Amino acid sequence: MKHNILKLGYLLLGLFIVLIIYLSYLQVIRGPELAVNPYNRRLEEFESRIIRGTVFDTRGTVLAATGYSPDPGKRVYPQGPAAVHLVGYISGRYGRTGVESVYDRHLLGMEGIDQVRNLVSRLLGREQAGGHLVLTVDAALQKTAADLLGDRRGAVVMLDTRTGAVRVMVSSPGFDPNFVDEAWSRLEKDPDLPLINRATQGAYPPGSIIKVVVAAGALSANPGLEQEVFNCQGFLVIDGYRLTDTAVHGNLDIKKALAVSCNTVFARLGLSLKPDGLHRAVNAFGLKKDPGLGIPVRPGTMVAPKAMTPVELAASAIGQGEMLVSPLHMALVAAGIANQGTIMHPFVVESFKNAQGQTVRQAVYRPWLTAATPDIAGVLKESMVDAVVYGTAQAAGLPEMQVAGKTGSAQNPHGQTHAWFIGFAPAEKPRLAVAVILENAGAGGSVAAPIAGKLFSAAAKRGY
């Protein structure tokens, strides 16, 4: 009998130890994550006792704030749909997204000195307040980009090539975060998928804009390639498959091939790189990686090297096949070329301020990847300038500055082609890089390129 009681005691003790370990795991390891989970109902209770911090753009324009009237405590978004996919929203019924979700702890004063100050305030019955965020985006440029997209499906991402700061991140269609609860059933059923941030989570075939990545890989693998002359007869036959070009381009080098977007040359370059070489080129630009922006980003995808047939390889080298990328990744490609081959780590938060408005943390600029050598980046830059001067990207040109760019018209099995443009300006001393996509809109040169040009012009007028 005593032996059985002892066994039972050991069992209960063991279960008690397991319970302590599990609770400790939840509290210490998972605690911070669970505390800010957008579906954690305790956040609402906590938030009802605190004035949530304000989110500003880079120039001090309010992007999100806690209102005082007519509904005290309600989160308000003065910029409406233009910034919703980046800033996000807070809903007691549908959770929270974007920056509002990622930086919940800071905005609720659950970190650093604000946490101590709020504990004291709670004990003394005083008002509690959260910290503030200053984002890198410019609200005026956000609105310009949103207006340029209009009611068309697509996205625009603009980066500072020298720092990695995101100056514009717009996804269309958007929605008004001030009325997300009232509109949820309509938003959820909308076939245009307004709840998706196309800028970071869109998955699109890149079309001809991938040719800058292929060119970088080919130049790296064969340093003498710049002097080679190719002959384009308007088509290329690969294992019985006829790949038709947009024109008979005749004799041309790699720089002109990129400027006029010759499919024949780039399909041949893809075949010469072989599957492993193409994957190396793609990996060098980080297309299959999450750059750690903070908000969710979909890494690019493509067929594995061992599964790549020659036809798939050639198709991937001109941005068709099964390769899928996001606008953010392609903006990073353009930024890397502009920055002599170095891609800076992208970021959206410029600084963290405590509840008193004092800066407690500042963004640090740091390289993310070395995608190409300065010499190779220089060749690509010259080709992209030529594309705007006489090639496929002429519609992005501006009288006040030289733009460098590359267009793409990505075939889409579900409808018309997607229109792409990537580029940077001013070409001689780049400050900003951009990626523009419009779904099912036709040719990138006639649809996406003009948007980029107008956005570069607007940014220059604001001092960027």
C-alpha positions as CSV (number, residue, x, y, z in Angstrom):
1,M,0.0,0.0,0.0
2,K,2.8,2.4,1.0
3,H,4.6,1.5,-2.2
4,N,1.6,2.4,-4.3
5,I,1.2,5.7,-2.5
6,L,4.8,6.5,-3.1
7,K,4.4,5.8,-6.8
8,L,1.4,8.1,-6.9
9,G,3.4,10.8,-5.1
10,Y,6.2,10.5,-7.7
11,L,3.7,10.7,-10.5
12,L,2.0,13.8,-9.1
13,L,5.5,15.4,-8.4
14,G,6.5,14.6,-12.0
15,L,3.3,16.1,-13.4
16,F,3.8,19.1,-11.2
17,I,7.4,19.6,-12.5
18,V,6.2,19.2,-16.1
19,L,3.5,21.8,-15.5
20,I,6.1,24.2,-14.0
21,I,8.4,23.7,-17.0
22,Y,5.6,24.2,-19.5
23,L,4.3,27.4,-17.7
24,S,7.9,28.7,-17.6
25,Y,8.3,28.0,-21.3
26,L,5.0,29.9,-22.1
27,Q,6.0,32.8,-19.8
28,V,9.7,33.2,-20.6
29,I,10.1,31.8,-24.2
30,R,6.7,32.3,-25.8
31,G,5.5,35.1,-23.5
32,P,6.7,38.1,-25.6
33,E,5.3,36.5,-28.8
34,L,2.0,35.6,-27.3
35,A,1.6,39.0,-25.6
36,V,1.6,40.8,-28.9
37,N,-0.3,38.2,-30.9
38,P,-3.0,40.0,-32.8
39,Y,-5.6,37.5,-31.6
40,N,-4.7,37.9,-27.9
41,R,-7.8,39.3,-26.3
42,R,-5.8,40.5,-23.3
43,L,-4.3,43.2,-25.5
44,E,-7.7,44.8,-25.7
45,E,-8.0,44.9,-21.9
46,F,-4.5,46.2,-21.5
47,E,-5.1,48.8,-24.3
48,S,-8.2,50.1,-22.7
49,R,-6.0,51.4,-19.8
50,I,-3.3,53.1,-21.9
51,I,-3.0,55.8,-24.6
52,R,-1.4,54.0,-27.5
53,G,1.6,55.7,-29.1
54,T,1.4,57.6,-32.4
55,V,2.9,56.5,-35.7
56,F,4.4,59.3,-37.8
57,D,5.9,59.4,-41.3
58,T,9.5,60.6,-41.8
59,R,8.4,64.2,-41.8
60,G,6.1,64.1,-38.8
61,T,2.8,63.5,-40.5
62,V,0.5,61.4,-38.4
63,L,-0.2,57.9,-39.9
64,A,-1.9,56.4,-36.8
65,A,-3.1,57.9,-33.5
66,T,-5.4,57.3,-30.6
67,G,-8.4,59.6,-31.0
68,Y,-10.0,61.7,-28.3
69,S,-13.3,62.6,-30.0
70,P,-15.9,61.6,-30.9
71,D,-14.8,58.1,-29.8
72,P,-12.2,58.3,-27.0
73,G,-9.6,55.5,-27.4
74,K,-10.4,54.6,-30.9
75,R,-7.5,54.3,-33.3
76,V,-7.6,56.7,-36.2
77,Y,-5.8,56.6,-39.5
78,P,-5.7,60.1,-41.2
79,Q,-4.0,58.8,-44.4
80,G,-6.8,56.3,-45.0
81,P,-6.2,53.6,-47.7
82,A,-2.8,55.1,-48.9
83,A,-0.8,53.6,-46.0
84,V,-3.0,50.8,-44.7
85,H,-1.0,47.8,-45.9
86,L,2.2,49.1,-44.2
87,V,0.7,50.8,-41.1
88,G,-2.0,48.2,-40.6
89,Y,-5.1,48.4,-38.4
90,I,-6.4,47.4,-35.0
91,S,-9.8,45.6,-34.7
92,G,-11.2,44.1,-31.6
93,R,-12.9,41.5,-33.8
94,Y,-10.4,40.9,-36.6
95,G,-7.0,41.4,-34.9
96,R,-4.3,43.7,-36.0
97,T,-1.8,43.9,-38.9
98,G,1.2,45.8,-40.2
99,V,3.3,48.0,-38.1
100,E,0.5,48.2,-35.5
101,S,0.9,44.5,-34.9
102,V,4.7,44.1,-35.2
103,Y,5.5,46.9,-32.8
104,D,2.6,46.5,-30.4
105,R,4.8,46.3,-27.3
106,H,6.5,49.6,-28.0
107,L,3.3,51.4,-28.9
108,L,1.7,50.1,-25.7
109,G,4.6,51.1,-23.5
110,M,5.6,47.6,-22.6
111,E,9.3,48.1,-23.2
112,G,12.2,50.0,-21.7
113,I,11.6,53.1,-19.5
114,D,7.9,53.3,-20.6
115,Q,7.2,50.0,-19.0
116,V,8.6,51.2,-15.6
117,R,6.9,54.6,-15.9
118,N,3.6,52.9,-16.7
119,L,3.9,50.5,-13.8
120,V,4.3,53.5,-11.4
121,S,1.5,55.4,-13.1
122,R,-0.8,52.4,-12.7
123,L,0.0,52.1,-9.0
124,L,-0.6,55.8,-8.5
125,G,-3.8,55.9,-10.7
126,R,-2.2,58.1,-13.3
127,E,-2.7,58.0,-17.1
128,Q,-0.5,55.5,-18.9
129,A,1.0,56.0,-22.3
130,G,2.9,54.1,-25.0
131,G,5.9,54.9,-27.1
132,H,5.8,56.4,-30.6
133,L,7.2,55.3,-34.0
134,V,8.7,57.3,-36.8
135,L,8.5,55.4,-40.1
136,T,10.7,55.9,-43.2
137,V,7.8,56.5,-45.6
138,D,6.7,59.9,-46.8
139,A,2.9,60.3,-46.6
140,A,2.8,62.7,-49.5
141,L,4.7,60.3,-51.8
142,Q,2.4,57.4,-50.5
143,K,-0.6,59.4,-51.7
144,T,1.0,60.3,-55.0
145,A,1.8,56.6,-55.7
146,A,-1.7,55.5,-54.6
147,D,-3.2,58.2,-56.9
148,L,-1.0,57.0,-59.8
149,L,-2.2,53.4,-59.3
150,G,-5.8,54.6,-59.1
151,D,-8.3,51.7,-59.0
152,R,-5.9,49.3,-60.8
153,R,-4.5,46.3,-59.0
154,G,-0.8,46.6,-58.4
155,A,1.9,47.9,-56.1
156,V,4.7,50.4,-55.8
157,V,7.8,50.2,-53.7
158,M,10.4,53.0,-53.5
159,L,13.7,52.7,-51.6
160,D,16.6,54.9,-50.6
161,T,19.4,53.2,-52.4
162,R,22.0,54.5,-50.0
163,T,20.3,53.4,-46.7
164,G,17.6,50.9,-47.5
165,A,14.9,53.1,-46.1
166,V,11.4,52.4,-47.6
167,R,10.1,55.7,-48.8
168,V,6.9,54.4,-50.5
169,M,5.0,51.1,-50.1
170,V,1.6,51.1,-51.7
171,S,-0.7,48.2,-52.5
172,S,-3.8,48.6,-54.6
173,P,-6.7,48.2,-54.1
174,G,-6.6,49.4,-50.5
175,F,-9.3,50.0,-48.0
176,D,-10.0,52.5,-45.2
177,P,-8.7,51.1,-41.9
178,N,-10.9,53.5,-40.0
179,F,-13.9,51.3,-41.0
180,V,-12.4,47.9,-41.1
181,D,-15.0,46.3,-38.8
182,E,-17.9,47.6,-40.8
183,A,-16.4,46.7,-44.2
184,W,-14.9,43.3,-43.2
185,S,-17.4,41.0,-44.8
186,R,-17.2,42.9,-48.1
187,L,-13.4,43.1,-48.0
188,E,-13.1,39.4,-47.3
189,K,-15.2,38.4,-50.3
190,D,-13.8,41.0,-52.7
191,P,-12.2,39.2,-55.7
192,D,-9.6,41.9,-56.0
193,L,-8.1,40.9,-52.6
194,P,-7.7,44.3,-50.9
195,L,-6.5,42.8,-47.7
196,I,-3.3,41.5,-49.3
197,N,-0.2,43.6,-49.2
198,R,0.9,43.1,-52.8
199,A,4.1,45.0,-52.3
200,T,5.5,42.4,-50.0
201,Q,3.3,39.3,-50.4
202,G,2.4,39.5,-54.0
203,A,3.8,36.6,-56.1
204,Y,4.4,37.6,-59.7
205,P,6.3,36.2,-62.7
206,P,9.0,38.9,-63.2
207,G,9.1,39.0,-66.9
208,S,12.0,40.8,-68.5
209,I,13.0,42.7,-65.4
210,I,14.7,39.5,-64.3
211,K,17.2,40.0,-67.2
212,V,19.3,42.4,-65.0
213,V,19.8,39.6,-62.5
214,V,20.6,37.1,-65.3
215,A,23.1,39.6,-66.9
216,A,24.8,40.1,-63.5
217,G,25.2,36.3,-63.1
218,A,26.4,35.9,-66.7
219,L,29.0,38.7,-66.4
220,S,30.2,37.2,-63.1
221,A,30.6,33.8,-64.6
222,N,32.2,35.1,-67.8
223,P,34.2,38.3,-67.3
224,G,34.8,38.6,-71.1
225,L,31.1,38.5,-71.9
226,E,30.8,42.3,-72.3
227,Q,32.9,42.1,-75.5
228,E,30.9,39.2,-77.1
229,V,28.5,39.9,-80.0
230,F,25.3,37.9,-80.2
231,N,23.0,37.4,-83.2
232,C,19.3,37.5,-82.7
233,Q,17.2,36.1,-85.6
234,G,13.9,36.6,-83.7
235,F,13.6,33.2,-82.2
236,L,15.5,30.4,-80.5
237,V,14.7,26.6,-80.7
238,I,15.3,24.7,-77.4
239,D,14.7,20.9,-77.5
240,G,12.1,21.4,-80.2
241,Y,10.4,24.3,-78.4
242,R,10.4,27.6,-80.4
243,L,10.9,30.7,-78.2
244,T,9.8,33.7,-80.2
245,D,11.3,37.1,-79.6
246,T,9.7,40.5,-79.9
247,A,11.8,41.4,-82.9
248,V,14.8,40.4,-85.0
249,H,17.5,42.4,-83.2
250,G,20.4,41.3,-85.4
251,N,23.9,41.6,-83.9
252,L,24.1,43.1,-80.4
253,D,26.2,43.0,-77.2
254,I,24.8,42.3,-73.8
255,K,24.3,46.0,-72.9
256,K,22.2,46.6,-76.0
257,A,20.4,43.2,-75.5
258,L,19.3,44.4,-72.0
259,A,18.3,47.9,-73.3
260,V,16.1,46.4,-76.1
261,S,15.1,43.4,-73.9
262,C,16.2,40.7,-76.4
263,N,14.7,37.4,-75.3
264,T,16.9,35.3,-77.6
265,V,20.1,36.6,-76.0
266,F,18.9,36.1,-72.4
267,A,17.5,32.7,-73.1
268,R,21.0,31.7,-74.4
269,L,22.6,33.3,-71.3
270,G,20.3,31.3,-69.1
271,L,21.3,28.1,-70.9
272,S,25.0,28.9,-70.5
273,L,24.6,29.6,-66.8
274,K,22.9,26.2,-66.3
275,P,20.4,25.7,-63.5
276,D,22.9,26.0,-60.7
277,G,24.4,29.2,-62.2
278,L,20.9,30.8,-62.6
279,H,20.1,29.9,-58.9
280,R,23.4,31.5,-57.8
281,A,22.5,34.7,-59.7
282,V,19.0,34.8,-58.1
283,N,20.4,34.0,-54.6
284,A,23.0,36.8,-55.0
285,F,20.2,39.3,-55.2
286,G,18.3,37.7,-52.3
287,L,15.2,37.0,-54.4
288,K,14.5,33.8,-52.4
289,K,15.2,35.3,-49.0
290,D,13.1,37.2,-46.4
291,P,15.0,40.5,-46.0
292,G,13.8,40.9,-42.4
293,L,11.7,44.0,-43.1
294,G,9.6,43.4,-39.9
295,I,6.3,43.0,-41.6
296,P,5.5,39.7,-43.5
297,V,7.4,39.3,-46.8
298,R,7.0,36.4,-49.2
299,P,10.4,35.1,-50.5
300,G,10.5,34.4,-54.2
301,T,10.2,30.9,-55.6
302,M,11.5,29.0,-58.7
303,V,12.0,25.5,-59.9
304,A,14.7,23.6,-58.1
305,P,17.9,23.1,-60.2
306,K,17.5,19.4,-60.5
307,A,14.0,19.8,-61.9
308,M,14.9,22.5,-64.4
309,T,14.6,21.3,-68.0
310,P,16.4,23.4,-70.7
311,V,13.1,24.9,-71.7
312,E,12.3,25.9,-68.1
313,L,15.8,27.3,-67.7
314,A,15.5,29.4,-70.8
315,A,12.0,30.6,-69.8
316,S,13.2,31.4,-66.3
317,A,16.0,33.5,-67.7
318,I,13.5,35.8,-69.4
319,G,11.2,35.9,-66.4
320,Q,8.6,33.4,-67.4
321,G,8.4,29.8,-66.4
322,E,7.5,29.2,-62.7
323,M,9.6,31.9,-61.1
324,L,7.6,34.2,-58.8
325,V,8.8,37.4,-57.0
326,S,7.5,40.3,-55.0
327,P,7.7,44.0,-55.8
328,L,9.8,44.6,-52.7
329,H,12.4,42.1,-53.9
330,M,12.6,43.7,-57.3
331,A,13.0,47.2,-55.8
332,L,15.9,45.7,-53.9
333,V,17.4,44.5,-57.1
334,A,17.2,48.0,-58.6
335,A,18.6,49.5,-55.4
336,G,21.6,47.1,-55.5
337,I,22.5,48.0,-59.0
338,A,22.2,51.7,-58.2
339,N,24.4,51.2,-55.1
340,Q,27.4,49.7,-57.0
341,G,26.3,46.1,-56.3
342,T,25.5,46.4,-52.6
343,I,22.0,45.9,-51.4
344,M,21.3,47.8,-48.1
345,H,19.1,46.1,-45.5
346,P,15.6,47.5,-46.0
347,F,13.8,48.9,-43.0
348,V,10.5,50.8,-42.3
349,V,11.1,52.2,-38.8
350,E,13.4,55.3,-38.7
351,S,13.3,55.7,-34.9
352,F,11.6,54.6,-31.7
353,K,10.5,57.3,-29.3
354,N,9.3,56.9,-25.7
355,A,6.1,58.3,-24.4
356,Q,7.9,61.6,-23.6
357,G,9.0,62.0,-27.3
358,Q,12.6,61.2,-26.6
359,T,14.4,59.0,-29.2
360,V,15.4,55.7,-27.6
361,R,16.5,53.8,-30.7
362,Q,17.6,54.9,-34.2
363,A,17.7,52.9,-37.4
364,V,21.2,51.7,-38.3
365,Y,22.1,51.5,-42.0
366,R,23.8,48.2,-42.9
367,P,24.5,46.2,-46.0
368,W,22.3,43.1,-46.6
369,L,23.9,41.5,-49.6
370,T,26.7,42.1,-52.1
371,A,24.9,41.2,-55.3
372,A,27.5,42.2,-57.9
373,T,30.9,43.8,-58.2
374,P,31.0,47.6,-58.8
375,D,32.2,46.9,-62.4
376,I,29.2,44.6,-63.2
377,A,26.8,47.0,-61.5
378,G,28.3,49.8,-63.7
379,V,27.6,47.8,-66.9
380,L,24.0,47.1,-65.8
381,K,23.5,50.8,-64.9
382,E,24.7,51.9,-68.4
383,S,22.3,49.4,-70.0
384,M,19.4,50.6,-67.9
385,V,20.2,54.2,-68.9
386,D,20.2,53.1,-72.5
387,A,16.8,51.4,-72.0
388,V,15.3,54.8,-71.0
389,V,17.2,56.7,-73.7
390,Y,16.3,54.5,-76.7
391,G,15.1,51.1,-75.4
392,T,11.9,49.7,-73.9
393,A,11.7,52.1,-70.9
394,Q,11.6,55.5,-72.7
395,A,8.3,56.4,-71.0
396,A,10.1,56.7,-67.7
397,G,12.3,59.4,-69.0
398,L,12.3,62.9,-67.4
399,P,13.7,66.2,-68.6
400,E,15.0,67.2,-65.2
401,M,17.0,64.1,-64.5
402,Q,18.4,60.9,-66.1
403,V,16.4,57.8,-65.1
404,A,17.8,54.2,-65.4
405,G,15.3,51.5,-65.8
406,K,14.1,48.1,-67.1
407,T,10.6,47.1,-68.2
408,G,8.8,43.8,-68.1
409,S,5.7,42.3,-69.5
410,A,5.1,39.1,-67.6
411,Q,2.9,36.5,-69.2
412,N,0.1,35.4,-67.0
413,P,-1.9,32.2,-67.5
414,H,-4.9,33.7,-65.8
415,G,-5.3,36.8,-68.0
416,Q,-3.4,39.7,-69.7
417,T,0.2,40.2,-69.0
418,H,1.4,42.0,-65.8
419,A,3.2,45.3,-66.5
420,W,6.6,45.8,-64.6
421,F,9.1,48.6,-64.3
422,I,12.2,48.7,-62.0
423,G,14.7,51.5,-62.0
424,F,16.6,54.3,-60.2
425,A,17.3,58.0,-60.4
426,P,19.2,60.2,-60.8
427,A,21.3,57.7,-62.8
428,E,24.6,59.6,-62.3
429,K,24.2,59.6,-58.5
430,P,21.3,57.4,-57.6
431,R,19.2,58.2,-54.5
432,L,16.0,56.3,-55.1
433,A,15.0,53.0,-56.6
434,V,11.6,51.9,-57.5
435,A,9.5,48.8,-58.5
436,V,6.1,49.2,-60.1
437,I,3.7,46.4,-61.1
438,L,0.2,46.6,-62.5
439,E,-1.7,43.4,-62.8
440,N,-3.1,42.4,-66.2
441,A,-2.3,45.8,-67.5
442,G,-0.3,45.0,-70.6
443,A,3.2,46.3,-71.6
444,G,5.5,47.6,-68.8
445,G,7.0,50.2,-71.1
446,S,3.7,51.9,-71.7
447,V,1.9,51.4,-68.4
448,A,4.3,50.9,-65.5
449,A,7.2,53.1,-66.7
450,P,5.2,56.4,-66.7
451,I,4.2,55.8,-63.1
452,A,7.8,55.5,-62.1
453,G,8.8,58.6,-63.9
454,K,6.1,60.7,-62.3
455,L,7.0,59.3,-58.8
456,F,10.7,60.1,-59.3
457,S,9.7,63.7,-60.3
458,A,7.5,64.1,-57.2
459,A,10.2,62.7,-55.0
460,A,12.8,65.2,-56.4
461,K,10.4,68.1,-55.7
462,R,10.3,67.0,-52.1
463,G,14.1,67.0,-51.8
464,Y,14.9,63.3,-52.2
